[in-house]
Amino acid sequence: MTVADSHGVEASEDIIARNGMKLLAKGARIDASVRDRLLEHKLNKPLEECMQVAAGVTGAQLQEVASVLLDECALIRELYKPKGLRAEALQSLKQMPMGAPMQSLVTVFHGSGDDKLRHAMAVALLALGLSLRLKSPRTRATASQFLQAGLCHDVGELYIEPSYLKHEQGVQLSPEQWKHVAAHPVVGWRVLKDMPGMGKVVAELVLTHHERLDGFGYPRGLMGEALPLDHQMLALSELLGSMKSTRMAPLMRADVAVKLIPGEYERELIDVVDQTVRQCEVGELVQTLVPLPSVDETLRKAEATASYVQRLAEARELLMVEVQTSSEVFKQLTKQAFGRFDSIQKALASTGVDTRAPQDLREHLDNQGLHLELSLVLREINWRLRELEREMTARVERAAPTELARLARVVAHIRGAQPATADALD
């Protein structure tokens, strides 16, 4: 309905309700005047397959966006630096099938936010670039499928309550709200799997774009061989693409993020990213669009992080008592969660924060490079800590709902001892 305010949206074929009633004839305009009529009925075919957007996103427009990213985004530029890769990517994009349903979907997605199309194209180029650089015999997806999956990886967000998506601007989501956001890969899969010109391979890539090799991704918590290399490529590209618009040293933060927790992605993928980052100019690595936090602010966050991790370590003992009388499912979920926590704790230990008082780090933060690196590591660790709590709650609710009260007692123990507000862990 929003897109209809700026583009002509019409039925590309008759829109039929499941009871056989014709709701709109081919060529009829789809706008606010027919909204209620469409919502009152279950449709015989998905609306996405029965509509087209006039003057929608074109292949030429996608190529223009791709060319800009290949020039301006340091990580993408360096990824495609080997001779011939840039031309191959643009040619693949030119040849990518884009039927009316996909064009309409991409156009609607583009209209849902200022940077949506650039982000989607960045993820598409990163995924294709990783596959071209790696040239692994285990790669099964074609260039077109990587590009389609990258361009459509977040279309499931179109079906999520918009206010929930503002978490990127610092809004903390409740477990119930997060459950809706975390469903967007599943929604995207449902939209794409039978869409003409898309199909199962693209839909499956979209379904797994937030999964991780160690089993602590979502929505299914896939692990090991259940997450093929192609799927890891898109998942890693989504992570890298989300870093592109960060305002503090996006290249360095991307490098920190992919190496912080071992086992999230295959080593050969991480090596490609690491080599690519190292090829970038030193100035680009440390470039920030916002001032570096003050030393006092960084130390305050270090103290908050160390305290939170300490309380979480103490909560392990409390949880071990709780699991003695719990279900086997809850015991297994607890084991997985603390395996994840051990990895996060090791990452924090690499900063020295958990082996001495954070204030002891003050003298080292006179070095701006070390100060920046610590700030980025703390941001990533704090994100993973929030993610761990949120994901554990979601998994228990899904697999062992009768044990939620046990988990709530442990979570309350952890939260109740935080030395500062939740902002301390941003």
ZATIZA-783606 format. One line per 4 residues: their letters; for each residue y, z, x of N, C-alpha, C. Coordinates in pm, whole numbers, plus 50000, padded with zeros to 5 digits. Layout:
N
A = Y Z X Y Z X Y Z X; ...
end
This chain:
426
MTVA = 49880 50000 50083 50000 50000 50000 50126 50000 50087; 50119 50072 50198 50233 50074 50290 50256 49937 50351; 50148 49873 50394 50160 49741 50455 50213 49640 50354; 50180 49657 50227 50225 49564 50123 50377 49564 50108
DSHG = 50444 49668 50158 50590 49671 50152 50653 49572 50249; 50578 49535 50354 50635 49445 50456 50556 49316 50472; 50433 49310 50422 50351 49190 50431 50295 49156 50292; 50262 49030 50272 50193 48993 50150 50046 49027 50164
VEAS = 49995 49114 50077 49854 49150 50078 49793 49097 49948; 49689 49017 49960 49630 48958 49841 49478 48960 49847; 49417 48943 49732 49270 48939 49724 49221 48806 49781; 49130 48813 49877 49075 48692 49938 48960 48635 49855
EDII = 48915 48712 49759 48813 48668 49662 48827 48757 49540; 48756 48724 49433 48761 48810 49315 48715 48951 49352; 48787 49051 49305 48748 49190 49330 48679 49242 49204; 48551 49273 49220 48466 49306 49106 48422 49453 49115
ARNG = 48429 49522 49002 48376 49659 48995 48224 49653 48986; 48158 49763 49019 48011 49765 49015 47955 49741 48876; 48036 49768 48774 47989 49744 48636 48011 49600 48594; 48059 49515 48688 48077 49374 48658 48217 49335 48614
MKLL = 48304 49431 48592 48440 49400 48548 48522 49339 48661; 48592 49228 48632 48680 49169 48732 48812 49247 48730; 48843 49308 48842 48965 49388 48851 49083 49305 48896; 49059 49215 48992 49165 49125 49039 49103 48991 49070
AKGA = 49176 48885 49041 49129 48751 49072 49170 48714 49214; 49098 48621 49275 49132 48572 49407 49278 48524 49409; 49351 48569 49512 49491 48531 49525 49588 48631 49464; 49536 48728 49384 49624 48827 49322 49684 48919 49427
RIDA = 49807 48960 49406 49874 49049 49500 49818 49190 49488; 49797 49254 49603 49752 49394 49607 49870 49478 49651; 49920 49561 49563 50034 49647 49595 50025 49773 49509; 50133 49849 49505 50130 49978 49434 50102 49962 49286
SVRD = 50134 49845 49231 50115 49826 49087 49967 49822 49047; 49878 49791 49141 49735 49784 49108 49657 49898 49173; 49727 49988 49240 49660 50096 49314 49569 50178 49224; 49623 50229 49115 49544 50317 49027 49424 50243 48968
RLLE = 49443 50117 48936 49334 50039 48877 49218 50027 48977; 49250 50004 49104 49145 49993 49206 49077 50127 49231; 49155 50234 49228 49099 50365 49257 49010 50418 49144; 49028 50366 49026 48951 50415 48911 48807 50364 48911
HKLN = 48779 50263 48995 48647 50200 48989 48580 50199 49127; 48448 50204 49124 48370 50177 49244 48359 50025 49255; 48385 49973 49374 48389 49828 49391 48253 49774 49433; 48228 49650 49393 48103 49584 49427 48094 49557 49577
KPLE = 48207 49528 49641 48216 49507 49785 48333 49590 49837; 48328 49633 49962 48440 49710 50017 48572 49633 50007; 48678 49703 49975 48809 49639 49962 48848 49567 50091; 48808 49623 50207 48844 49563 50336 48792 49419 50348
ECMQ = 48682 49389 50278 48622 49256 50286 48674 49161 50179; 48761 49213 50092 48809 49133 49979 48960 49115 49982; 49022 49143 50096 49168 49134 50103 49209 49060 50229; 49328 49005 50228 49385 48943 50346 49534 48972 50350
VAAG = 49586 48983 50472 49727 49016 50492 49797 48893 50544; 49897 48848 50471 49974 48733 50515 50057 48771 50637; 50074 48676 50730 50153 48699 50851 50105 48824 50924; 49971 48840 50930 49915 48956 50998 49911 48936 51148
VTGA = 49851 49032 51217 49837 49025 51362 49757 48901 51399; 49810 48822 51491 49745 48697 51529 49681 48710 51667; 49595 48613 51700 49536 48610 51832 49641 48597 51940; 49745 48516 51913 49853 48499 52011 49926 48631 52034
QLQE = 49945 48710 51927 50012 48840 51942 49926 48935 52025; 49795 48933 52002 49706 49018 52081 49710 48979 52228; 49713 48850 52256 49720 48804 52394 49851 48847 52460; 49958 48845 52383 50088 48888 52437 50085 49037 52472
VASV = 50029 49119 52382 50018 49263 52408 49931 49286 52531; 49821 49213 52541 49730 49227 52655 49801 49191 52786; 49878 49084 52785 49949 49041 52907 50048 49146 52953; 50117 49208 52859 50213 49314 52894 50141 49432 52957
LLDE = 50028 49472 52898 49952 49585 52952 49896 49552 53091; 49851 49431 53111 49798 49390 53241 49906 49391 53349; 50031 49379 53308 50142 49383 53403 50197 49525 53422; 50207 49600 53311 50283 49725 53314 50198 49850 53331
CALI = 50075 49849 53285 49991 49969 53295 49917 49967 53428; 49950 50060 53516 49897 50058 53653 49745 50059 53656; 49683 50142 53574 49537 50153 53576 49471 50022 53534; 49523 49961 53426 49467 49835 53378 49496 49723 53479
RELY = 49616 49723 53533 49651 49620 53632 49557 49623 53752; 49532 49743 53804 49445 49755 53922 49300 49727 53888; 49259 49763 53766 49120 49737 53725 49091 49587 53727; 49192 49507 53692 49175 49362 53686 49228 49290 53809
KPKG = 49252 49364 53917 49310 49303 54036 49217 49204 54107; 49085 49228 54113 48997 49129 54177 49020 48989 54120; 49017 48892 54207 49050 48754 54171 48970 48705 54051; 49041 48653 53955 48978 48589 53840 48955 48678 53720
LRAE = 48960 48811 53736 48928 48900 53624 49033 48894 53514; 49161 48888 53554 49267 48882 53453 49252 48757 53366; 49233 48643 53430 49218 48518 53356 49095 48523 53266; 48986 48586 53316 48864 48597 53237 48886 48682 53113
ALQS = 48963 48791 53130 48990 48880 53016 49073 48808 52910; 49178 48738 52951 49263 48668 52855 49188 48554 52786; 49099 48489 52860 49018 48384 52799 48920 48442 52697; 48862 48556 52732 48769 48623 52639 48842 48665 52512
LKQM = 48966 48713 52528 49044 48754 52413 49077 48632 52325; 49108 48521 52390 49139 48398 52317 49019 48351 52237; 48899 48370 52292 48776 48324 52227 48717 48426 52130; 48771 48547 52128 48716 48653 52042 48724 48614 51895
PMGA = 48614 48621 51822 48619 48592 51678 48706 48696 51606; 48794 48647 51520 48873 48740 51439 48889 48680 51300; 48791 48711 51215 48795 48664 51079 48901 48738 50998; 48917 48696 50874 49019 48755 50788 49001 48907 50769
PMQS = 48875 48957 50749 48862 49103 50732 48908 49181 50854; 48869 49135 50975 48912 49206 51096 49063 49194 51115; 49118 49075 51091 49262 49058 51106 49338 49152 51013; 49292 49161 50889 49359 49248 50793 49351 49394 50836
LVTV = 49233 49434 50883 49213 49573 50924 49301 49606 51045; 49304 49517 51145 49387 49539 51262 49535 49542 51224; 49576 49457 51129 49715 49455 51085 49753 49586 51017; 49666 49634 50929 49693 49762 50861 49698 49875 50963
FHGS = 49606 49874 51058 49605 49978 51162 49732 49971 51245; 49773 49851 51282 49896 49832 51359 50015 49889 51283; 50016 49871 51150 50127 49920 51070 50128 50070 51048; 50020 50138 51092 50012 50283 51066 50078 50367 51175
GDDK = 50127 50305 51281 50193 50381 51387 50251 50289 51493; 50360 50332 51556 50433 50246 51648 50348 50198 51766; 50263 50286 51821 50191 50253 51945 50044 50223 51920; 50006 50209 51794 49863 50196 51761 49801 50071 51824
LRHA = 49869 49957 51812 49810 49834 51862 49801 49835 52015; 49903 49886 52081 49900 49895 52228 49785 49984 52274; 49767 50097 52206 49657 50187 52244 49522 50118 52224; 49505 50053 52109 49378 49986 52081 49351 49876 52183
MAVA = 49454 49800 52216 49436 49694 52315 49408 49751 52454; 49473 49862 52489 49447 49926 52618 49300 49968 52628; 49247 50028 52522 49106 50070 52522 49015 49948 52533; 49049 49841 52462 48968 49719 52467 48966 49661 52609
LLAL = 49082 49654 52672 49090 49599 52808 49019 49689 52909; 49031 49818 52892 48963 49910 52984 48812 49897 52973; 48762 49889 52850 48617 49875 52830 48566 49744 52889; 48637 49635 52861 48597 49506 52916 48609 49508 53069
GLSL = 48717 49568 53121 48736 49574 53266 48627 49652 53336; 48586 49764 53278 48477 49842 53338 48348 49760 53342; 48321 49686 53235 48198 49606 53232 48204 49493 53335; 48322 49433 53353 48336 49324 53450 48327 49375 53594
RLKS = 48383 49493 53618 48379 49549 53752 48239 49600 53787; 48170 49656 53690 48040 49717 53717 47930 49611 53726; 47939 49509 53638 47840 49401 53635 47697 49457 53637; 47672 49556 53552 47540 49619 53549 47444 49539 53462
PRTR = 47319 49526 53505 47219 49459 53420 47191 49537 53292; 47236 49661 53286 47215 49743 53166 47322 49717 53060; 47422 49636 53093 47526 49605 52996 47473 49504 52895; 47477 49539 52770 47423 49453 52665 47533 49388 52579
ATAS = 47644 49456 52560 47750 49404 52475 47819 49285 52542; 47862 49190 52463 47935 49075 52514 48083 49112 52532; 48157 49024 52600 48300 49047 52617 48369 49058 52482; 48333 48970 52389 48395 48974 52255 48365 49105 52184
QFLQ = 48243 49155 52198 48207 49281 52131 48281 49399 52190; 48299 49403 52323 48379 49509 52383 48523 49504 52330; 48579 49383 52323 48717 49369 52277 48730 49408 52129; 48637 49362 52046 48642 49398 51904 48628 49548 51884
AGLC = 48534 49609 51956 48512 49753 51942 48634 49831 51990; 48694 49788 52100 48815 49856 52149 48929 49845 52051; 48949 49726 51997 49059 49705 51902 49039 49783 51772; 48913 49807 51736 48885 49871 51607 48830 50013 51621
HDVG = 48833 50070 51743 48763 50198 51763 48821 50310 51678; 48948 50304 51644 49010 50413 51569 49043 50377 51425; 48988 50267 51372 49024 50231 51235 48979 50335 51134; 48880 50417 51172 48838 50525 51082 48950 50623 51053
ELYI = 49051 50629 51142 49164 50720 51121 49245 50680 50997; 49235 50553 50956 49308 50509 50838 49261 50582 50712; 49143 50641 50718 49083 50705 50601 49091 50858 50610; 49166 50907 50708 49182 51051 50729 49319 51095 50679
EPSY = 49327 51213 50622 49455 51268 50580 49554 51261 50696; 49667 51186 50682 49758 51162 50794 49810 51289 50862; 49832 51395 50786 49887 51516 50848 49790 51577 50949; 49659 51553 50930 49561 51608 51024 49571 51541 51161
LKHE = 49618 51417 51163 49624 51342 51288 49742 51384 51374; 49827 51469 51323 49943 51513 51401 49906 51615 51508; 49775 51646 51520 49733 51742 51623 49773 51694 51761; 49794 51562 51775 49835 51510 51905 49974 51560 51943
QGVQ = 50052 51597 51841 50185 51651 51869 50185 51804 51877; 50070 51863 51890 50064 52006 51915 50025 52091 51796; 50001 52028 51678 49962 52103 51560 49817 52147 51576; 49792 52277 51564 49656 52329 51577 49581 52312 51445
LSPE = 49465 52251 51451 49387 52225 51331 49286 52336 51306; 49265 52366 51179 49160 52459 51142 49026 52387 51157; 48914 52463 51165 48782 52398 51173 48758 52301 51059; 48805 52335 50938 48784 52247 50823 48863 52117 50839
QWKH = 48988 52127 50888 49068 52006 50912 49007 51922 51023; 48961 51990 51131 48903 51916 51242 48777 51841 51199; 48702 51897 51105 48581 51832 51056 48615 51694 50999; 48729 51685 50931 48772 51556 50876 48809 51459 50988
VAAH = 48886 51506 51085 48928 51419 51196 48806 51370 51273; 48712 51460 51299 48594 51425 51378 48502 51327 51306; 48528 51303 51177 48447 51207 51102 48492 51063 51124; 48607 51043 51191 48661 50906 51195 48569 50805 51265
PVVG = 48489 50843 51367 48395 50743 51421 48290 50700 51318; 48244 50795 51237 48144 50763 51134 48206 50672 51028; 48329 50703 50988 48397 50620 50889 48417 50478 50944; 48461 50469 51071 48479 50338 51133 48349 50259 51135
WRVL = 48239 50327 51166 48106 50263 51167 48072 50208 51029; 48096 50286 50926 48064 50244 50789 48147 50123 50748; 48273 50121 50791 48362 50010 50756 48318 49881 50827; 48275 49892 50953 48253 49774 51036 48112 49717 51034
KDMP = 48012 49801 51004 47872 49760 51026 47831 49639 50944; 47888 49620 50826 47852 49504 50743 47969 49407 50726; 48076 49430 50801 48194 49344 50788 48166 49208 50852; 48191 49100 50781 48170 48966 50839 48246 48950 50970
GMGK = 48175 48900 51072 48238 48878 51202 48233 48997 51293; 48184 49110 51246 48177 49232 51329 48030 49265 51355; 47970 49348 51273 47827 49371 51283 47786 49497 51354; 47654 49511 51370 47592 49636 51414 47634 49678 51554
VVAE = 47637 49585 51650 47667 49622 51789 47808 49682 51798; 47905 49615 51739 48044 49665 51742 48053 49799 51669; 47989 49808 51553 47995 49932 51475 47934 50049 51552; 47822 50025 51621 47756 50132 51697 47844 50176 51815
LVLT = 47911 50082 51880 48004 50119 51988 48115 50209 51934; 48169 50172 51818 48275 50252 51756 48224 50391 51719; 48101 50397 51668 48042 50525 51627 48035 50624 51743; 48016 50575 51865 47992 50664 51980 48111 50678 52074
HHER = 48231 50638 52031 48343 50635 52126 48399 50773 52161; 48346 50879 52100 48382 51015 52141 48260 51094 52189; 48150 51027 52214 48030 51093 52266 48041 51108 52418; 47961 51202 52473 47957 51222 52618 47811 51237 52661
LDGF = 47785 51201 52785 47649 51197 52836 47583 51335 52835; 47663 51443 52847 47607 51578 52853 47580 51638 52716; 47602 51559 52609 47571 51606 52475 47683 51682 52407; 47799 51696 52473 47906 51772 52410 48019 51685 52358
GYPR = 47980 51567 52305 48076 51484 52234 48051 51493 52085; 48113 51407 52009 48094 51405 51864 48096 51259 51818; 48041 51226 51702 47998 51317 51595 47851 51364 51605; 47768 51303 51693 47625 51334 51689 47576 51415 51808
GLMG = 47661 51440 51908 47618 51516 52024 47507 51448 52101; 47518 51315 52117 47415 51239 52189 47408 51284 52335; 47290 51267 52394 47272 51314 52531 47182 51218 52608; 47211 51199 52735 47126 51122 52825 47103 50980 52778
EALP = 46977 50938 52771 46944 50800 52739 46984 50761 52597; 47015 50858 52514 47060 50828 52378 47199 50768 52377; 47270 50776 52491 47404 50719 52502 47402 50609 52609; 47375 50485 52571 47364 50375 52667 47493 50354 52745
LDHQ = 47481 50280 52855 47594 50256 52944 47710 50188 52872; 47682 50089 52788 47788 50021 52713 47871 50121 52634; 47803 50214 52570 47870 50312 52485 47952 50410 52569; 47900 50444 52687 47978 50528 52777 48106 50457 52821
MLAL = 48096 50326 52840 48215 50250 52883 48326 50261 52780; 48293 50244 52652 48397 50254 52550 48447 50396 52537; 48357 50496 52546 48398 50636 52536 48492 50673 52651; 48458 50631 52772 48544 50659 52887 48676 50585 52874
SELL = 48673 50464 52822 48796 50386 52803 48887 50453 52701; 48827 50512 52598 48910 50582 52499 48981 50700 52564; 48909 50774 52650 48970 50887 52720 49083 50838 52810; 49058 50734 52887 49160 50680 52977 49278 50624 52899
GSMK = 49249 50558 52788 49356 50502 52706 49445 50609 52647; 49387 50725 52613 49468 50834 52557 49560 50894 52662; 49522 50880 52791 49606 50932 52899 49724 50840 52930; 49712 50714 52890 49812 50614 52927 49952 50653 52882
STRM = 49962 50717 52766 50093 50750 52711 50137 50893 52740; 50055 50968 52816 50096 51104 52849 50221 51099 52936; 50303 51199 52927 50434 51194 52993 50433 51260 53131; 50321 51319 53169 50314 51382 53301 50201 51319 53383
APLM = 50237 51241 53482 50144 51182 53578 50018 51128 53511; 50030 51025 53426 49912 50977 53352 49797 50933 53440; 49827 50870 53554 49719 50825 53642 49644 50943 53702; 49717 51040 53754 49652 51155 53814 49576 51235 53708
RADV = 49634 51247 53589 49567 51321 53483 49437 51251 53443; 49441 51118 53437 49319 51043 53404 49211 51068 53508; 49250 51067 53635 49155 51089 53743 49096 51230 53735; 49183 51329 53706 49137 51467 53691 49040 51478 53573
AVKL = 49076 51415 53461 48998 51429 53338 48856 51376 53352; 48840 51262 53421 48706 51203 53428 48618 51273 53531; 48678 51347 53623 48599 51413 53728 48586 51563 53710; 48659 51619 53612 48666 51765 53598 48530 51827 53567
IPGE = 48459 51771 53470 48331 51825 53425 48221 51727 53462; 48141 51756 53565 48033 51664 53605 47934 51642 53490; 47885 51519 53482 47781 51489 53385 47828 51436 53252; 47960 51419 53234 48008 51365 53107 47988 51214 53100
YERE = 47997 51149 53215 47978 51004 53225 47897 50975 53351; 47832 50860 53355 47752 50825 53472 47840 50811 53596; 47782 50847 53709 47855 50849 53835 47916 50713 53869; 47843 50605 53843 47894 50473 53879 48019 50437 53800
LIDV = 48030 50485 53678 48152 50463 53600 48268 50542 53657; 48244 50668 53690 48348 50752 53747 48397 50694 53879; 48304 50641 53958 48341 50583 54087 48435 50464 54070; 48409 50381 53968 48497 50267 53944 48638 50315 53910
VDQT = 48647 50416 53824 48778 50470 53787 48848 50531 53909; 48773 50609 53987 48830 50673 54104 48882 50569 54204; 48804 50467 54229 48846 50361 54321 48970 50289 54269; 48974 50267 54138 49089 50197 54077 49216 50280 54089
VRQC = 49203 50411 54061 49319 50499 54072 49371 50503 54215; 49279 50508 54311 49319 50516 54451 49391 50389 54500; 49368 50278 54431 49435 50154 54468 49580 50150 54420; 49616 50238 54328 49752 50240 54275 49849 50297 54379
EVGE = 49974 50263 54362 50077 50313 54453 50088 50465 54439; 50117 50532 54553 50130 50678 54552 50236 50722 54452; 50345 50649 54445 50452 50685 54352 50407 50680 54208; 50320 50584 54175 50269 50573 54039 50178 50689 54005
LVQT = 50104 50738 54103 50011 50849 54079 50082 50974 54031; 50197 51003 54090 50265 51130 54061 50385 51111 53969; 50405 50991 53916 50520 50964 53831 50510 51042 53700; 50614 51116 53668 50619 51190 53542 50747 51157 53468
LVPL = 50738 51156 53335 50855 51130 53251 50915 51259 53199; 50854 51371 53235 50906 51503 53197 50910 51588 53323; 51000 51686 53327 51007 51772 53447 50877 51851 53464; 50840 51874 53588 50726 51960 53618 50758 52101 53569
PSVD = 50663 52171 53506 50692 52309 53462 50738 52394 53580; 50812 52497 53550 50853 52589 53656 50730 52659 53713; 50744 52711 53833 50633 52784 53895 50593 52902 53807; 50693 52972 53752 50664 53087 53666 50584 53045 53543
ETLR = 50622 52930 53484 50552 52882 53365 50408 52845 53399; 50387 52778 53511 50252 52740 53552 50167 52863 53578; 50226 52963 53641 50151 53087 53669 50119 53161 53539; 50212 53157 53444 50186 53221 53315 50066 53155 53247
KAEA = 50060 53022 53252 49947 52952 53191 49818 52980 53267; 49830 52992 53399 49711 53024 53479 49657 53162 53441; 49747 53258 53423 49705 53393 53384 49641 53392 53246; 49704 53317 53152 49647 53309 53016 49508 53245 53019
TASY = 49494 53141 53099 49365 53073 53109 49259 53165 53170; 49294 53232 53280 49199 53321 53346 49157 53434 53253; 49251 53487 53176 49220 53596 53084 49127 53546 52972; 49157 53427 52921 49075 53372 52815 48932 53348 52864
VQRL = 48919 53292 52983 48787 53266 53039 48711 53397 53062; 48782 53501 53106 48719 53631 53126 48665 53686 52994; 48745 53676 52890 48702 53725 52759 48583 53643 52707; 48584 53514 52735 48473 53431 52694 48345 53470 52768
AEAR = 48361 53504 52897 48245 53550 52974 48191 53681 52917; 48282 53770 52877 48239 53896 52816 48170 53870 52682; 48221 53768 52611 48164 53737 52480 48020 53688 52492; 47985 53637 52609 47846 53593 52630 47751 53710 52606
ELLM = 47789 53827 52657 47704 53945 52639 47695 53983 52492; 47809 53976 52423 47809 54007 52280 47722 53908 52204; 47731 53782 52240 47655 53680 52171 47505 53694 52201; 47473 53734 52323 47331 53753 52356 47268 53861 52269
VEVQ = 47348 53961 52233 47299 54065 52141 47279 54005 52002; 47378 53923 51959 47372 53863 51826 47250 53772 51811; 47218 53697 51916 47111 53596 51901 46972 53659 51895; 46959 53787 51930 46828 53850 51927 46766 53845 51789
TSSE = 46852 53850 51687 46800 53849 51550 46841 53723 51475; 46879 53619 51548 46927 53497 51484 46816 53392 51476; 46850 53280 51417 46754 53169 51404 46739 53097 51537; 46631 53020 51549 46607 52942 51670 46715 52836 51688
VFKQ = 46764 52780 51578 46870 52679 51587 46996 52739 51648; 47031 52859 51603 47151 52925 51655 47133 52959 51803; 47013 53001 51840 46986 53031 51982 47005 52907 52068; 46957 52794 52020 46969 52670 52095 47116 52627 52106
LTKQ = 47190 52639 51997 47333 52604 51999 47409 52693 52095; 47373 52820 52098 47438 52915 52189 47410 52877 52334; 47287 52840 52361 47249 52799 52497 47330 52678 52541; 47345 52579 52452 47423 52460 52483 47570 52495 52509
AFGR = 47624 52583 52426 47765 52619 52438 47795 52688 52571; 47705 52776 52613 47731 52846 52739 47698 52760 52861; 47613 52660 52843 47597 52561 52949 47728 52487 52970; 47792 52452 52860 47923 52385 52867 48027 52479 52929
FDSI = 48025 52604 52889 48121 52700 52943 48103 52717 53093; 47979 52720 53140 47956 52733 53284 48020 52617 53361; 48014 52496 53304 48075 52380 53369 48227 52395 53373; 48285 52444 53264 48430 52464 53260 48471 52573 53359
QKAL = 48392 52680 53365 48424 52790 53456 48419 52743 53601; 48323 52657 53635 48316 52604 53771 48439 52520 53803; 48485 52443 53704 48605 52362 53724 48726 52451 53749; 48735 52562 53675 48846 52655 53696 48836 52720 53834
ASTG = 48714 52750 53876 48694 52813 54006 48745 52724 54118; 48739 52592 54097 48785 52500 54202 48934 52511 54227; 49009 52568 54130 49153 52587 54148 49185 52719 54219; 49087 52808 54228 49111 52939 54286 49163 53041 54188
VDTR = 49186 52997 54061 49247 53087 53962 49156 53204 53929; 49024 53183 53926 48937 53292 53882 48883 53378 53998; 48927 53348 54120 48880 53429 54233 48989 53521 54288; 49109 53506 54238 49219 53592 54281 49323 53595 54169
APQD = 49414 53686 54177 49518 53696 54076 49601 53567 54080; 49628 53506 53963 49706 53383 53963 49837 53393 54041; 49899 53511 54040 50026 53525 54112 50009 53502 54262; 49886 53517 54312 49862 53493 54454 49876 53344 54489
LREH = 49877 53260 54385 49892 53116 54407 50037 53074 54427; 50130 53167 54403 50272 53131 54402 50314 53060 54530; 50273 53111 54644 50319 53053 54770 50270 52909 54788; 50155 52876 54727 50102 52742 54742 50175 52642 54652
LDNQ = 50241 52691 54547 50304 52602 54451 50440 52552 54498; 50482 52593 54617 50601 52533 54676 50574 52386 54708; 50448 52353 54729 50408 52214 54750 50401 52146 54613; 50490 52050 54589 50500 51988 54457 50371 51918 54416
GLHL = 50302 51857 54514 50177 51790 54483 50072 51887 54432; 50058 52003 54499 49962 52104 54456 50000 52163 54320; 50132 52180 54301 50181 52234 54174 50146 52138 54060; 50169 52009 54081 50137 51910 53979 49987 51907 53950
ELSL = 49907 51909 54054 49762 51904 54035 49712 52025 53957; 49762 52146 53992 49721 52265 53919 49762 52257 53772; 49883 52208 53746 49930 52196 53608 49839 52104 53527; 49799 51992 53587 49714 51897 53516 49574 51953 53493
VLRE = 49519 52021 53595 49386 52080 53580 49387 52187 53470; 49492 52269 53467 49501 52373 53364 49508 52311 53224; 49584 52203 53210 49593 52136 53080 49454 52088 53035; 49382 52027 53127 49250 51975 53092 49152 52088 53061
INWR = 49154 52194 53140 49062 52306 53117 49092 52372 52983; 49219 52390 52952 49254 52454 52825 49215 52367 52707; 49229 52235 52722 49183 52146 52617 49033 52160 52597; 48957 52166 52706 48812 52178 52695 48772 52312 52634
LREL = 48846 52417 52663 48815 52548 52604 48837 52546 52453; 48948 52490 52408 48971 52479 52263 48865 52392 52198; 48833 52282 52268 48732 52189 52219 48597 52259 52204; 48561 52343 52302 48434 52414 52299 48425 52505 52177
EREM = 48529 52582 52152 48529 52672 52037 48519 52594 51907; 48597 52487 51898 48599 52407 51775 48466 52338 51751; 48408 52279 51856 48283 52207 51842 48167 52301 51811; 48168 52420 51872 48063 52517 51844 48067 52558 51697
TARV = 48186 52581 51645 48200 52618 51504 48148 52507 51414; 48183 52381 51447 48138 52268 51366 47986 52254 51369; 47926 52274 51487 47782 52257 51499 47705 52366 51426; 47756 52488 51434 47690 52597 51362 47702 52575 51211
ERAA = 47820 52533 51167 47840 52509 51025 47745 52399 50975; 47720 52300 51059 47636 52188 51019 47487 52221 51025; 47446 52291 51131 47302 52311 51155 47251 52449 51118; 47339 52550 51121 47294 52686 51093 47404 52763 51019
PTEL = 47443 52718 50900 47557 52778 50830 47542 52926 50800; 47419 52975 50790 47400 53117 50761 47439 53205 50881; 47458 53142 50997 47492 53217 51119 47642 53217 51148; 47722 53161 51057 47867 53151 51082 47932 53287 51101
ARLA = 47884 53387 51028 47942 53521 51039 47923 53576 51181; 47806 53552 51240 47781 53595 51379 47881 53530 51473; 47896 53399 51459 47987 53327 51546 48130 53374 51526; 48168 53400 51402 48304 53443 51372 48337 53575 51442
RVVA = 48240 53665 51452 48263 53793 51521 48292 53770 51669; 48220 53678 51729 48240 53649 51871 48375 53581 51893; 48407 53484 51806 48535 53414 51818 48652 53509 51802; 48639 53602 51707 48745 53700 51687 48761 53788 51811
HIRG = 48651 53822 51875 48655 53901 51997 48732 53827 52106; 48706 53698 52119 48774 53618 52221 48922 53605 52189; 48954 53567 52067 49094 53544 52030 49175 53671 52032; 49114 53780 51994 49188 53904 51984 49239 53954 52116
AQPA = 49186 53904 52227 49226 53954 52359 49311 53855 52436; 49351 53744 52373 49436 53651 52445 49567 53719 52478; 49618 53709 52601 49737 53778 52643 49866 53718 52593; 49856 53601 52529 49976 53536 52480 49939 53459 52354
TADA = 50036 53387 52297 50009 53308 52178 49923 53190 52216; 49882 53116 52113 49800 52997 52140 49875 52896 52227; 50009 52900 52222 50088 52806 52304 50059 52825 52452; 50013 52942 52491 49985 52967 52633 49874 52877 52683
LD = 49793 52828 52590 49681 52743 52631 49708 52596 52605; 49832 52557 52576 49865 52415 52559 49874 52344 52692
end
